[in-house]
C-alpha cells in the first residue's frame, strides 16, 4: 500500500486540511500504517499534482491561509481500483523475534526485560483500541456498512494486540521456568 492510498482513504470521508488529515491519520489508519507529518504533506503535494486531490485555499486572519484538501473523481476512481486489486500478506519483520531467536547470546534478564517492555507497549495499544471500541462501536450491528467495515479493522487490531500479549506471557513463562 502506498501512503497515497491511506491519505485518499481518509479524504473519501470528508475534505480536510493537512493539519486535520495528520491528526485523523494518527487516530485511525496510523494505527497500522506509519507516516510522518512531513511525508503526509509531501504526498498531498504529489496527489494534487496528479489531480487525485484538489485544494481550496481558505483565508484566515492572523494566521497563514489554510488549504482544504478534497478527493477528486479521478482520485476516487484510483482508490476504488486499488481497493479492487488483490494484495499480498505483509511480511513479518519483528526485531524482537530475531533477538529472542538468538537470545542465548545475551543475559537472559535482557531478553526478559525486552519482552516485558513489548508486553506493556501492546497492552497500551490494546487499551486504546478497547477505548475506541467502547466509544465508537457500541451499536455496530445497526451501523452502516462503512462503519461495520471500520469496526472489522479495529477488531483486527484488537486481535493482533491480544495475540502479542499472549505470546509475551508464554515467552515470559518459559524464561521464568527455565532460568529461575
C-alpha positions as CSV (number, residue, x, y, z in Angstrom):
1,X,0.0,0.0,0.0
2,X,1.2,3.4,-0.8
3,X,0.8,6.3,1.6
4,X,-1.3,7.9,-1.2
5,X,-4.0,5.3,-0.7
6,X,-4.1,5.8,3.1
7,X,-4.5,9.6,2.6
8,X,-7.2,9.1,-0.1
9,X,-9.0,6.6,2.2
10,X,-9.3,9.4,4.8
11,X,-10.2,12.1,2.3
12,X,-13.0,10.0,0.9
13,X,-14.8,10.6,4.3
14,X,-14.6,14.4,4.2
15,X,-12.4,17.2,3.0
16,X,-9.6,18.1,5.5
17,X,-6.7,20.4,5.9
18,X,-3.2,19.0,6.1
19,X,-3.2,19.5,9.9
20,X,-6.6,17.8,10.3
21,X,-5.5,15.0,8.0
22,X,-2.4,14.4,10.1
23,X,-4.4,14.3,13.3
24,X,-7.0,12.0,11.8
25,X,-4.3,9.8,10.3
26,X,-2.7,9.3,13.8
27,X,-6.0,8.2,15.3
28,X,-7.2,5.9,12.5
29,X,-5.0,4.4,9.7
30,X,-1.9,5.5,11.6
31,X,-2.6,2.5,13.9
32,X,-1.5,0.2,11.1
33,X,0.3,2.5,8.6
34,X,3.0,4.8,9.8
35,X,3.8,8.2,8.2
36,X,5.4,11.4,9.5
37,X,3.8,14.8,9.3
38,X,6.3,15.7,6.5
39,X,5.6,12.6,4.5
40,X,1.8,13.3,4.6
41,X,2.3,16.9,3.4
42,X,4.8,15.8,0.6
43,X,2.3,13.1,-0.5
44,X,-0.6,15.7,-0.6
45,X,1.5,17.8,-3.0
46,X,2.1,14.8,-5.3
47,X,-1.6,13.8,-5.1
48,X,-2.6,17.4,-6.0
49,X,-0.1,17.4,-9.0
50,X,-1.6,14.1,-10.3
51,X,-5.2,15.5,-9.9
52,X,-6.2,13.0,-7.3
53,X,-7.0,15.7,-4.8
54,X,-7.7,19.4,-5.1
55,X,-7.0,22.0,-2.5
56,X,-9.2,25.0,-1.7
57,X,-7.3,27.9,-0.1
58,X,-9.2,29.4,2.8
59,X,-8.0,32.8,4.0
60,X,-7.5,33.2,7.8
61,X,-6.9,36.3,9.8
62,X,-3.8,36.5,11.8
63,X,-2.6,33.1,10.5
64,X,-1.4,31.6,7.3
65,X,-4.1,30.6,4.8
66,X,-5.4,27.1,5.2
67,X,-5.6,24.5,2.4
68,X,-8.6,22.2,2.5
69,X,-8.0,19.0,0.5
70,X,-10.7,17.1,-1.2
71,X,-10.5,13.9,-3.1
72,X,-11.4,14.3,-6.8
73,X,-13.4,12.0,-9.0
74,X,-10.1,10.8,-10.6
75,X,-8.7,10.1,-7.0
76,X,-11.9,8.2,-6.1
77,X,-11.6,6.1,-9.2
78,X,-7.9,5.3,-8.5
79,X,-8.7,4.5,-4.9
80,X,-11.6,2.2,-6.0
81,X,-9.3,0.5,-8.5
82,X,-6.7,0.0,-5.8
83,X,-9.3,-1.5,-3.3
84,X,-10.4,-4.0,-6.0
85,X,-6.8,-5.3,-6.6
86,X,-5.5,-8.3,-4.7
87,X,-2.8,-7.6,-2.1
88,X,-0.1,-9.7,-0.6
89,X,0.1,-10.6,3.0
90,X,2.6,-8.3,4.8
91,X,5.9,-9.9,5.6
92,X,6.8,-10.3,9.3
93,X,9.6,-8.0,10.3
94,X,9.9,-8.2,14.1
95,X,13.2,-7.3,15.6
96,X,12.2,-8.7,18.9
97,X,11.7,-12.2,17.4
98,X,15.2,-12.1,15.9
99,X,16.6,-11.2,19.4
100,X,14.6,-14.0,21.1
101,X,15.8,-16.4,18.4
102,X,19.4,-15.7,19.4
103,X,18.6,-14.9,23.0
104,X,21.3,-17.2,24.4
105,X,23.9,-14.7,23.3
106,X,22.8,-12.1,25.9
107,X,22.0,-12.3,29.6
108,X,18.5,-13.8,30.0
109,X,17.5,-10.7,32.0
110,X,17.9,-8.6,28.9
111,X,15.6,-10.8,26.9
112,X,13.1,-10.9,29.8
113,X,13.1,-7.1,30.1
114,X,12.6,-6.6,26.4
115,X,9.7,-9.0,26.3
116,X,8.1,-7.3,29.3
117,X,8.6,-3.9,27.6
118,X,6.9,-5.1,24.5
119,X,4.1,-6.6,26.5
120,X,3.5,-3.1,28.0
121,X,3.5,-1.5,24.6
122,X,1.0,-4.0,23.3
123,X,-1.1,-3.7,26.4
124,X,-1.3,0.1,26.0
125,X,-2.3,-0.3,22.3
126,X,-4.9,-2.8,23.2
127,X,-6.3,-0.4,25.9
128,X,-6.5,2.3,23.2
129,X,-8.3,0.0,20.8
130,X,-10.8,-1.1,23.5
131,X,-11.4,2.6,24.3
132,X,-12.2,3.3,20.7
133,X,-14.4,0.3,20.6
134,X,-16.4,1.4,23.7
135,X,-16.7,5.0,22.4
136,X,-17.5,4.4,18.8
137,X,-18.8,0.9,18.2
138,X,-21.4,0.1,20.8
139,X,-24.2,-0.3,18.3
140,X,-22.2,-1.7,15.4
141,X,-24.9,-4.2,14.3
142,X,-27.2,-1.3,13.4
143,X,-24.5,0.8,11.9
144,X,-23.8,1.5,8.2
145,X,-21.8,-1.0,6.2
146,X,-18.9,1.5,6.1
147,X,-19.0,1.7,9.9
148,X,-19.1,-2.1,10.2
149,X,-16.0,-2.3,7.9
150,X,-14.2,0.2,10.1
151,X,-15.1,-2.0,13.1
152,X,-13.7,-5.0,11.4
153,X,-10.3,-3.2,11.0
154,X,-10.5,-2.3,14.7
155,X,-11.2,-5.9,15.6
156,X,-8.1,-7.0,13.7
157,X,-6.1,-4.5,15.7
158,X,-7.6,-5.9,18.9
159,X,-6.8,-9.5,17.9
160,X,-3.2,-8.5,16.9
161,X,-2.5,-6.9,20.2
162,X,-4.2,-9.7,22.2
163,X,-2.1,-12.3,20.4
164,X,1.1,-10.3,21.1
165,X,0.3,-10.1,24.8
166,X,-0.5,-13.8,24.9
167,X,2.8,-14.6,23.2
168,X,4.7,-12.3,25.6
169,X,3.1,-14.1,28.5
170,X,4.1,-17.5,27.0
171,X,7.6,-16.4,26.5
172,X,8.0,-14.9,29.9
173,X,6.6,-18.1,31.5
174,X,9.1,-20.2,29.6
175,X,12.0,-17.9,30.6
176,X,11.0,-17.7,34.2
177,X,10.5,-21.5,34.5
178,X,13.8,-22.2,32.7
179,X,16.2,-19.9,34.5
180,X,14.8,-19.1,37.9
